[in-house]
Amino acid sequence: MIAPIALTCGEPAGIGPEIAVKARQALGKRLPFFWIGDPAHLPEGSAWQGITAPFEAAEVPAEALPVLLHRFPDAQRPGQPTPGNAAEVVAVIARAVSLVQSGAASAVCTAPIHKKALKDGAGFAFPGHTEFLASLAGVGEVVMMLACPGLRVVPATIHIPLAEVPATLTPDLLDSVLRITDAALRRDFGIAEPRIWVTGLNPHAGEGGAMGAEDAAVIAPVIERLRAEGLRLTGPLPADTMFHGGARARYDCAVAMYHDQALIPIKTIDFAGGVNVTLGLPFIRTSPDHGTAFDIAGKGVADPSSLVAALEMASEMAQARG
């Protein structure tokens, strides 16, 4: 029996509180998790029950959200982040990490945050969740995976302008991304010999240098070196032929060279149910693949599908780790 999953509240003015309640309604007691946050921020009339320790989540009735109380100074105003709450949003994330590091929780699942609100209200110095979690864990290199039942994909470079990708995509970076991805597929997904396909950077994977030199000069040598070490890598391959159904059936994960090359396929395949997974941390972290959605916050229409999928994936990964 694994410990329950710690679900952070995220930005209280976003859809996080609403989808936490809806996720509990969808999952009931078949997947134990608890929410860390201020119950005053939950939608009016929500069924919840306070707990004092994570293990108590298993004792909460199926219709109620288990809540590990974390009080915030300001009220929730849907769609309008309050600077006074920023420091506690950050503190909740740190608290969840502490619980999973102690073994009281089996994984961390994070609801969306609003980076500008955290920067303005708490001097948050990190680009996002991932970098903050890496800092808390004391690790230097982590990898973002997006996953749904039909696809796992990793972008080697993430939130940078397209013009900066060729210079950023160094052999050392790609080597690290591929090693972290391979290790995580083995440890967290229970795949004994992961099959990883790697896209090229340029159209047609460079077409022998006619459409760019990076594929042959940077990507191919890294793949060849790691393949010699035993990793099951294929590539570099033309990205436009890697994501149809027949191709996806032949690999366990795709590694793409930049943000849109990776995210367009998964958002096309499963827009509502994609999950963000951070690979390379000493603990499990998943997140829904969407933002705070201020435009619909407080209206009761938010779709919890991605959060439900994130909680389910966190549970599966925790079981794979044992």
Helices and strands as residue ranges (DSSP letters): E 5-8, H 16-27, E 33-37, G 39-41, E 48-51, G 54-59, E 65-69, G 83-85, H 86-102, E 107-109, H 115-122, H 129-137, E 143-148, E 151-155, G 162-164, H 165-168, H 171-189, E 195-199, G 203-209, H 214-214, I 215-219, H 220-228, E 232-237, G 239-241, H 245-248, E 253-256, H 259-269, E 275-279, E 285-288, H 305-321
